[in-house]
Structure formats: structure tokens, C-alpha cells
Amino acid sequence: MNARDLFLLAVRIVGLVFLYHGLAALPTTLFGAFASLFGRSFLGFLGMSFMALWPLLLAFWLIRGAPFLMRLAYPEETRIPPIPTS
């Protein structure tokens, strides 16, 4: 395993941690979101929904391998093809 593979593994493990936190907050968030929705508090609904959605979205991005973060950490060399001479 090279450094790039180890970094990718660490990124995905952090993604699993965020997935755990998002799923752990989901039951409380669903209860609070529906309670605020039935109480006609739309801002409360958005706040409660955001509480569980952002860790899940971040987990999805990190488990996918965080393409932007990987390109930032390990940029691939862009090679310009040589100009053919005749």
C-alpha cells in the first residue's frame, strides 16, 4: 500500500464515522422534525432535518472517496503530448 491508498482508506474510515453519527441522530431527528412540522414550525423542521442530513451527505461524499479532496492531496501530473515534427 502506498501513501495514496492509505490516505484514501483514512478518508473512507472518517466517512464511516460520519455515517454512524448521522444514523445515530436519525431517530431523534425524525421525531423532532415531524413534531415541529405538525406544530406548524417550518424553520424547526428545517433545523431538525439539517441536523441529521449534513453528516449523512458528508459520509456519502467521503465513502465515495472524496474525489476533490483526493485530487487536492494527490494531483495527477498532466503531461502535454510532444509536438510531432515532420
C-alpha positions in Angstrom: 0.0 0.0 0.0 1.3 3.4 -0.9 0.6 6.7 0.7 -2.3 7.5 -1.6 -4.1 4.2 -0.8 -3.6 4.8 3.0 -5.0 8.3 2.7 -8.0 7.0 0.7 -8.6 4.4 3.4 -8.4 7.0 6.2 -10.9 9.2 4.2 -13.3 6.3 3.9 -13.0 5.4 7.6 -13.8 9.0 8.5 -16.8 8.7 6.2 -17.9 5.6 8.2 -17.7 7.7 11.4 -19.9 10.4 9.9 -22.3 7.7 8.7 -22.5 6.3 12.2 -23.2 9.8 13.7 -25.8 10.6 11.0 -27.6 7.3 11.5 -27.5 7.6 15.3 -29.1 11.1 15.1 -31.8 9.9 12.7 -34.5 8.6 15.1 -34.3 11.7 17.3 -34.2 14.0 14.2 -37.2 12.3 12.6 -39.3 12.5 15.8 -38.3 16.2 16.2 -38.9 17.1 12.6 -42.3 15.6 12.5 -43.3 17.1 15.8 -42.2 20.6 14.5 -43.9 20.0 11.2 -47.2 19.1 12.9 -46.7 22.1 15.3 -46.5 24.3 12.1 -42.9 25.3 12.7 -41.3 25.1 9.3 -38.0 26.5 10.5 -37.9 23.9 13.3 -38.5 21.2 10.7 -35.6 22.5 8.5 -33.3 22.7 11.5 -34.1 19.2 12.7 -33.8 17.8 9.2 -30.4 19.5 8.7 -29.2 18.0 12.0 -29.1 14.5 10.5 -28.7 15.3 6.8 -25.4 17.1 6.8 -23.4 14.1 8.4 -25.1 11.7 6.0 -24.3 13.8 3.0 -20.7 14.2 4.1 -20.5 10.5 4.9 -21.7 9.7 1.3 -19.1 12.0 -0.2 -16.3 10.6 2.0 -17.2 7.0 1.5 -17.2 7.6 -2.3 -13.6 8.6 -1.9 -13.9 12.4 -1.7 -12.7 13.0 -5.3 -12.0 16.7 -4.8 -10.0 16.0 -1.6 -8.0 13.2 -3.3 -7.2 15.5 -6.3 -6.1 18.2 -3.9 -3.9 15.9 -1.9 -2.5 13.9 -4.8 -2.7 15.9 -8.0 -2.1 13.9 -11.1 0.5 15.1 -13.5 -0.9 16.4 -16.7 1.5 15.7 -19.4 1.5 17.6 -22.6 2.0 15.4 -25.6 5.1 16.3 -27.6 4.5 18.2 -30.8 5.1 15.9 -33.7 7.9 17.1 -36.0 8.0 16.1 -39.6 
